[in-house]
Amino acid sequence: MTMPRLFLLALTIFLLAEGLTMGSSEDPSKLPHDLAIRVQRDIEKYRKSDAQILVRDARGKPVEGASVLAKQISHDFLFGCNIFRLDNLPTEEQNEQYKALFKRLLNYATLPFYWASFESEKGRPNHERLEKMARWCKENGITTKGHPLVWTHPAGVPKWLDESDPVQVKHLLEMRVSETVSRYKGLVDIWDVVNESTHTRTFAGLSMYDYTALPFVWARKANQDATLIVNEFGVIGPNGGDQKYFDLLSQMKANKVPFDAIGIQTHMHRGPLPLRQILETLDRYAKLGKPIHFTETTFLSGGKETTPEGEKKQAEYVEQFYRTCFSHPSVKAITWWDFSDAGAWQGVAAGLVRKDMTPKPAYLVLDRLINKEWRTTAEGVTDSTGTFSFRGFHGIYRVTVSDKSGKSKTVEFHISEKGHNTITVRL
């Protein structure tokens, strides 16, 4: 056998050993068979729990044959997006459509607390706008997050800030964090505290570690019950993802810095992140023992303008991405970036809806997943012990129970990841 043929044979054996075949490779935008099985299995395993509804009569005795309807009305998992364009579109009709589409699909909204625009004049932060946005969200059952408190990008540095005095800068930064988190307690209780610290310069001559850690101490003092997040980009990658960020988080955890969740950005302006790498990165970062939030996710449906072909590709990848992330037990939130192409970051077709506020196919895919496939309705009758059992996605349920005489009662019931998930209904 000639040397070229020996080389080709050896290469073929090597590729087969690696699970590949000559002339083919794994499509990063699609779930390979082994991962698809894992994802479907883990959604069932981690996102749902067994539940029991016990029906009793006025004397406390089991009611057999009672009709039960349990309908999920909310999710525990946070499906979100930034809401920067709330009431900020050209026409009232567009503003109303934006709000209607947002609240139909999502239960989580990121609000803009960029220091440069939030406090463009020293000592005069724009609370009116942010409080109005937060109140609208609260009135519509949408959990809010503030983004970001600390960031040395120009958007996070007001023009009036004189950085020549490190002591004063540190003092002003502490005031900024403490006063903002304290003021918004009850309206905004989740915060991206420090943004992109492994990729940017620091404030006040602080080391990267101190620059990242100190604001969490300040924020925790301001709101003991807040969820405090570290946020970073460039995390997903081969071999379990970015090492620098992992090391920083490990050091913060070892030193008991009060951060509550790991933020991972996934802006995909240049194409899809491989789904296998996403799961491998999640598996590794989950070892830190903290919840994981996908804080900023983008996949384009075109360049500056959306296109039919781009929308098709966006929808296909969105479904695979959300299934993959939703399946992982450490992931507690996914935030899309931006909701509409109107005013989207970098002026590209990043939205789930078009500039005219009509839904793209990606919006419809998420609507199907969030409001249909991942939402439980269970119906049946109680057994001889007065029990109706079912398995449902985590969230709030409206439960209606009726006995054979027509007497009925409606209650709310929370099925949670770690709850007892049993309720007694007395007729």
C-alpha positions as CSV (number, residue, x, y, z in Angstrom):
1,M,0.0,0.0,0.0
2,T,1.4,3.4,-1.0
3,M,2.2,6.1,1.7
4,P,-0.6,8.4,0.5
5,R,-3.2,5.6,0.8
6,L,-1.8,4.6,4.3
7,F,-2.1,8.2,5.4
8,L,-5.7,8.5,4.1
9,L,-6.6,5.2,5.9
10,A,-5.1,6.4,9.1
11,L,-6.9,9.8,8.8
12,T,-10.2,8.0,8.2
13,I,-9.8,5.8,11.3
14,F,-8.9,8.9,13.4
15,L,-12.0,10.8,12.2
16,L,-14.3,7.8,12.9
17,A,-12.8,7.5,16.4
18,E,-13.7,11.1,16.9
19,G,-17.3,10.4,16.0
20,L,-17.0,12.1,12.6
21,T,-17.1,11.0,9.0
22,M,-15.1,12.1,6.0
23,G,-16.5,15.2,4.3
24,S,-19.1,15.9,7.0
25,S,-19.3,17.9,10.3
26,E,-21.8,18.6,13.0
27,D,-24.1,21.6,12.2
28,P,-23.7,24.0,15.1
29,S,-27.2,25.3,14.7
30,K,-28.9,22.0,15.1
31,L,-29.1,19.6,18.0
32,P,-27.3,16.3,17.2
33,H,-29.2,13.2,18.0
34,D,-27.5,12.4,21.3
35,L,-28.1,16.0,22.6
36,A,-31.7,16.1,21.4
37,I,-32.4,13.0,23.5
38,R,-30.7,14.6,26.5
39,V,-32.5,17.9,26.1
40,Q,-36.0,16.4,25.8
41,R,-35.3,14.1,28.8
42,D,-34.0,16.9,30.9
43,I,-36.8,19.3,30.2
44,E,-39.2,16.6,31.5
45,K,-36.9,15.8,34.4
46,Y,-36.0,19.3,35.6
47,R,-38.7,21.7,34.5
48,K,-41.7,19.6,35.8
49,S,-42.7,18.1,39.1
50,D,-45.3,15.7,40.3
51,A,-48.3,17.3,42.0
52,Q,-51.4,16.2,43.9
53,I,-54.7,17.9,44.5
54,L,-56.6,16.5,47.5
55,V,-60.3,17.2,47.5
56,R,-62.2,17.1,50.8
57,D,-65.8,17.8,51.8
58,A,-66.8,20.1,54.7
59,R,-66.2,17.3,57.2
60,G,-62.7,16.7,55.9
61,K,-63.6,13.4,54.2
62,P,-62.1,12.5,50.7
63,V,-64.4,13.3,47.7
64,E,-64.3,10.6,45.1
65,G,-65.2,11.5,41.5
66,A,-64.7,15.2,41.8
67,S,-63.9,17.0,38.5
68,V,-60.5,18.8,38.6
69,L,-59.1,21.3,36.1
70,A,-55.6,22.6,36.7
71,K,-54.5,25.3,34.3
72,Q,-51.0,26.9,34.4
73,I,-51.2,30.7,34.3
74,S,-47.5,31.6,34.9
75,H,-44.0,30.3,34.7
76,D,-41.3,30.2,37.4
77,F,-38.7,30.2,34.7
78,L,-37.8,33.7,33.6
79,F,-38.4,34.3,29.8
80,G,-37.3,37.8,29.2
81,C,-36.1,40.7,27.0
82,N,-34.9,44.2,27.4
83,I,-37.8,46.6,27.3
84,F,-35.9,49.8,26.4
85,R,-38.5,50.9,23.8
86,L,-41.4,50.8,26.1
87,D,-43.6,53.8,25.3
88,N,-40.8,55.2,23.1
89,L,-42.0,54.3,19.5
90,P,-43.3,56.8,16.9
91,T,-47.0,56.1,17.2
92,E,-49.4,55.2,20.0
93,E,-50.6,52.2,18.0
94,Q,-47.0,50.9,17.8
95,N,-46.5,51.5,21.6
96,E,-49.7,49.5,22.4
97,Q,-48.7,46.7,20.1
98,Y,-45.2,46.5,21.6
99,K,-46.7,46.2,25.1
100,A,-49.3,43.7,24.0
101,L,-46.8,41.4,22.3
102,F,-44.3,41.7,25.1
103,K,-46.6,40.8,28.0
104,R,-48.2,37.9,26.0
105,L,-44.9,36.2,25.6
106,L,-42.6,37.3,28.4
107,N,-42.5,37.5,32.2
108,Y,-39.2,39.2,32.7
109,A,-37.9,42.6,31.6
110,T,-34.5,44.3,31.7
111,L,-34.6,48.1,32.4
112,P,-31.8,50.5,31.3
113,F,-29.8,51.9,34.2
114,Y,-26.7,53.0,32.2
115,W,-25.1,55.6,34.4
116,A,-24.3,58.0,31.6
117,S,-27.9,58.4,30.5
118,F,-29.6,57.6,33.9
119,E,-27.7,60.4,35.6
120,S,-26.5,62.7,32.8
121,E,-26.5,65.6,35.2
122,K,-24.7,64.9,38.5
123,G,-27.1,64.3,41.3
124,R,-30.2,64.3,39.1
125,P,-30.9,60.7,38.1
126,N,-33.9,60.1,35.8
127,H,-36.1,58.2,38.2
128,E,-39.3,59.3,36.5
129,R,-38.7,57.2,33.4
130,L,-37.3,54.1,35.2
131,E,-40.0,54.0,37.9
132,K,-42.7,54.4,35.2
133,M,-41.3,51.4,33.3
134,A,-40.9,49.3,36.5
135,R,-44.5,50.1,37.6
136,W,-45.9,49.0,34.2
137,C,-44.0,45.8,34.4
138,K,-45.2,45.1,38.0
139,E,-48.8,45.9,37.0
140,N,-48.6,43.3,34.2
141,G,-46.9,40.5,36.3
142,I,-43.5,41.0,34.7
143,T,-40.4,40.6,36.9
144,T,-37.8,43.4,36.4
145,K,-34.0,43.5,36.3
146,G,-31.8,46.6,36.4
147,H,-28.9,46.7,33.9
148,P,-26.0,47.6,34.5
149,L,-24.9,49.2,37.8
150,V,-21.1,49.2,37.1
151,W,-19.6,49.3,33.6
152,T,-16.6,51.3,32.3
153,H,-17.9,51.5,28.7
154,P,-18.8,55.1,27.8
155,A,-22.5,54.2,28.3
156,G,-21.6,53.5,31.9
157,V,-19.5,56.6,32.5
158,P,-21.3,60.0,32.8
159,K,-19.4,62.9,31.2
160,W,-19.3,64.8,34.5
161,L,-17.3,62.0,36.2
162,D,-13.8,63.2,36.9
163,E,-11.7,60.1,37.1
164,S,-8.5,61.9,38.1
165,D,-9.3,61.4,41.8
166,P,-9.6,57.6,42.5
167,V,-10.9,58.0,46.0
168,Q,-13.7,60.3,44.9
169,V,-14.6,58.0,42.0
170,K,-14.8,55.0,44.3
171,H,-17.0,57.0,46.7
172,L,-19.4,58.1,43.9
173,L,-19.5,54.6,42.5
174,E,-20.5,53.2,45.9
175,M,-23.2,55.9,46.2
176,R,-24.5,55.1,42.8
177,V,-24.8,51.4,43.6
178,S,-26.2,51.8,47.1
179,E,-28.7,54.5,46.4
180,T,-30.1,52.9,43.2
181,V,-30.5,49.5,44.6
182,S,-32.1,50.8,47.8
183,R,-34.5,53.2,46.1
184,Y,-35.8,50.6,43.7
185,K,-36.2,47.8,46.3
186,G,-39.6,46.2,45.7
187,L,-39.8,47.5,42.1
188,V,-36.5,46.1,40.9
189,D,-35.0,43.3,42.9
190,I,-32.7,41.7,40.3
191,W,-29.5,43.5,39.1
192,D,-26.7,43.1,36.7
193,V,-24.3,44.6,39.2
194,V,-21.0,44.5,37.2
195,N,-20.8,44.2,33.5
196,E,-18.0,42.7,31.4
197,S,-15.3,43.1,34.0
198,T,-12.9,40.6,32.4
199,H,-13.0,42.6,29.1
200,T,-12.9,46.2,30.2
201,R,-10.8,48.6,32.2
202,T,-11.6,49.2,35.9
203,F,-12.6,52.3,37.9
204,A,-10.5,54.1,40.5
205,G,-7.4,52.1,39.9
206,L,-8.9,49.0,41.4
207,S,-7.8,45.5,40.4
208,M,-10.2,43.6,38.2
209,Y,-11.1,41.4,41.2
210,D,-11.8,44.4,43.6
211,Y,-13.6,46.3,40.9
212,T,-15.9,43.3,40.4
213,A,-16.3,42.2,44.0
214,L,-16.8,45.5,45.9
215,P,-20.1,46.5,44.2
216,F,-21.7,43.3,45.3
217,V,-20.9,44.1,48.9
218,W,-22.5,47.5,48.4
219,A,-25.6,46.2,46.6
220,R,-26.2,43.5,49.2
221,K,-26.2,46.0,52.0
222,A,-28.7,48.0,50.1
223,N,-31.1,45.1,49.5
224,Q,-30.6,41.9,51.4
225,D,-33.2,40.1,49.2
226,A,-32.0,41.2,45.8
227,T,-30.7,38.7,43.2
228,L,-27.2,40.0,42.2
229,I,-25.7,39.0,38.9
230,V,-22.2,39.1,37.4
231,N,-22.5,39.6,33.6
232,E,-20.0,38.8,30.9
233,F,-19.6,38.1,27.2
234,G,-17.4,35.6,25.3
235,V,-18.2,32.9,27.8
236,I,-19.4,30.0,25.5
237,G,-16.6,28.2,23.9
238,P,-14.7,24.9,23.5
239,N,-13.4,22.9,26.6
240,G,-16.1,24.3,28.9
241,G,-15.9,27.9,28.0
242,D,-13.9,31.0,29.0
243,Q,-11.2,30.3,31.7
244,K,-10.7,33.9,32.9
245,Y,-14.4,34.4,33.8
246,F,-14.5,31.0,35.5
247,D,-11.5,31.8,37.6
248,L,-12.9,35.1,38.6
249,L,-16.2,33.6,39.7
250,S,-14.3,30.8,41.5
251,Q,-12.3,33.4,43.5
252,M,-15.4,35.4,44.3
253,K,-17.2,32.3,45.6
254,A,-14.2,31.2,47.6
255,N,-14.1,34.7,49.3
256,K,-17.8,34.7,49.9
257,V,-18.6,37.7,47.7
258,P,-22.4,38.0,47.7
259,F,-23.2,37.3,44.1
260,D,-26.3,35.1,43.4
261,A,-26.1,34.2,39.7
262,I,-23.8,33.9,36.8
263,G,-24.7,36.0,33.8
264,I,-23.7,34.8,30.3
265,Q,-24.2,36.9,27.2
266,T,-24.7,35.3,23.8
267,H,-24.8,37.9,21.1
268,M,-24.6,36.0,17.9
269,H,-24.2,38.6,15.2
270,R,-21.7,36.5,13.3
271,G,-23.6,33.2,13.3
272,P,-24.8,30.6,15.7
273,L,-22.9,29.3,18.7
274,P,-22.6,25.5,18.6
275,L,-25.3,24.0,20.8
276,R,-22.9,21.3,22.0
277,Q,-20.5,24.0,23.3
278,I,-23.4,25.7,25.1
279,L,-24.2,22.6,27.0
280,E,-20.6,21.8,27.7
281,T,-20.1,25.3,29.0
282,L,-23.2,25.1,31.2
283,D,-22.1,21.8,32.6
284,R,-18.8,23.3,33.6
285,Y,-20.1,26.6,35.0
286,A,-22.8,24.7,36.9
287,K,-20.0,23.2,39.1
288,L,-19.8,26.7,40.7
289,G,-23.1,26.0,42.3
290,K,-24.8,29.2,41.3
291,P,-27.9,29.7,39.0
292,I,-27.1,30.8,35.5
293,H,-28.9,33.5,33.6
294,F,-28.6,34.1,29.8
295,T,-28.6,37.9,30.1
296,E,-28.3,39.1,26.5
297,T,-29.1,36.8,23.6
298,T,-29.1,37.9,20.0
299,F,-29.5,36.0,16.7
300,L,-30.1,38.2,13.6
301,S,-32.8,37.8,11.0
302,G,-30.8,39.9,8.5
303,G,-28.3,42.7,8.4
304,K,-29.7,46.3,8.8
305,E,-33.0,45.0,7.6
306,T,-34.8,41.7,8.3
307,T,-35.3,39.2,5.4
308,P,-37.6,36.3,4.9
309,E,-34.7,33.8,4.7
310,G,-33.0,35.4,7.7
311,E,-36.2,35.2,9.7
312,K,-36.5,31.5,8.8
313,K,-33.0,30.8,10.1
314,Q,-33.5,32.9,13.2
315,A,-36.7,31.0,14.1
316,E,-35.0,27.6,13.5
317,Y,-32.0,28.5,15.7
318,V,-34.1,30.2,18.4
319,E,-36.1,27.0,18.9
320,Q,-33.0,24.9,19.3
321,F,-31.2,27.4,21.5
322,Y,-34.2,27.8,23.9
323,R,-34.8,24.1,24.1
324,T,-31.1,23.6,24.9
325,C,-30.9,26.2,27.6
326,F,-34.3,25.5,29.1
327,S,-33.2,21.8,29.5
328,H,-30.3,22.6,31.8
329,P,-31.2,22.6,35.5
330,S,-28.8,25.5,36.4
331,V,-30.4,27.9,33.9
332,K,-33.1,30.1,35.5
333,A,-33.5,32.9,32.9
334,I,-33.1,33.6,29.2
335,T,-33.2,37.3,28.1
336,W,-33.5,38.2,24.4
337,W,-31.8,41.4,23.1
338,D,-33.9,43.4,21.6
339,F,-37.6,42.9,21.5
340,S,-38.1,44.9,18.2
341,D,-35.9,45.8,15.3
342,A,-36.9,49.4,16.0
343,G,-34.0,51.0,17.9
344,A,-32.2,47.6,18.2
345,W,-28.5,47.6,19.4
346,Q,-26.1,48.3,16.5
347,G,-29.1,49.0,14.2
348,V,-29.4,45.4,13.1
349,A,-32.4,43.0,12.7
350,A,-32.1,41.5,16.1
351,G,-35.7,41.7,17.3
352,L,-38.4,39.1,17.8
353,V,-40.8,41.6,16.1
354,R,-40.2,43.8,13.1
355,K,-40.0,47.6,13.1
356,D,-43.8,47.8,12.3
357,M,-44.5,45.6,15.4
358,T,-45.5,42.5,13.5
359,P,-44.2,39.3,15.0
360,K,-41.4,37.4,13.2
361,P,-41.4,33.6,13.0
362,A,-39.0,33.5,16.0
363,Y,-41.7,35.2,18.1
364,L,-44.2,32.7,17.0
365,V,-41.8,29.8,17.8
366,L,-41.3,31.2,21.4
367,D,-45.1,31.7,21.8
368,R,-45.6,28.0,20.9
369,L,-42.9,26.9,23.3
370,I,-43.7,29.2,26.3
371,N,-47.5,29.4,26.0
372,K,-48.3,25.9,24.7
373,E,-45.7,23.2,24.8
374,W,-44.1,24.3,28.1
375,R,-47.4,25.1,29.8
376,T,-49.5,22.5,31.5
377,T,-53.3,21.9,31.6
378,A,-54.4,18.9,33.5
379,E,-58.0,17.6,33.7
380,G,-59.5,14.6,35.4
381,V,-61.4,13.2,38.4
382,T,-60.3,12.3,41.9
383,D,-59.8,8.7,42.9
384,S,-61.2,6.8,45.9
385,T,-58.8,8.7,48.2
386,G,-60.0,12.0,46.8
387,T,-56.7,12.6,45.0
388,F,-56.0,13.9,41.5
389,S,-52.3,13.5,40.5
390,F,-50.5,15.0,37.6
391,R,-47.1,16.3,36.5
392,G,-46.7,19.9,35.4
393,F,-44.3,22.6,34.6
394,H,-43.2,24.9,37.4
395,G,-45.4,27.9,37.9
396,I,-48.7,29.1,39.2
397,Y,-51.9,27.2,38.4
398,R,-55.6,28.1,38.6
399,V,-57.3,25.0,39.9
400,T,-61.1,24.5,39.7
401,V,-62.7,21.6,41.6
402,S,-66.4,20.5,41.3
403,D,-68.2,17.7,43.0
404,K,-71.1,15.7,41.6
405,S,-73.7,18.0,43.2
406,G,-72.3,21.0,41.3
407,K,-70.5,22.6,44.2
408,S,-67.2,24.1,43.0
409,K,-64.2,26.0,44.2
410,T,-61.3,27.8,42.4
411,V,-57.9,28.3,44.0
412,E,-54.3,29.0,43.0
413,F,-51.6,26.5,43.4
414,H,-47.9,26.8,43.0
415,I,-45.9,23.9,41.6
416,S,-42.2,24.6,42.2
417,E,-38.9,22.9,41.8
418,K,-38.4,22.1,45.4
419,G,-41.9,22.5,46.8
420,H,-44.2,19.9,48.4
421,N,-46.5,20.4,45.5
422,T,-49.7,19.2,47.3
423,I,-52.8,21.2,47.9
424,T,-56.0,20.4,49.7
425,V,-59.2,21.9,48.4
426,R,-62.3,21.8,50.7
427,L,-65.7,22.0,49.1
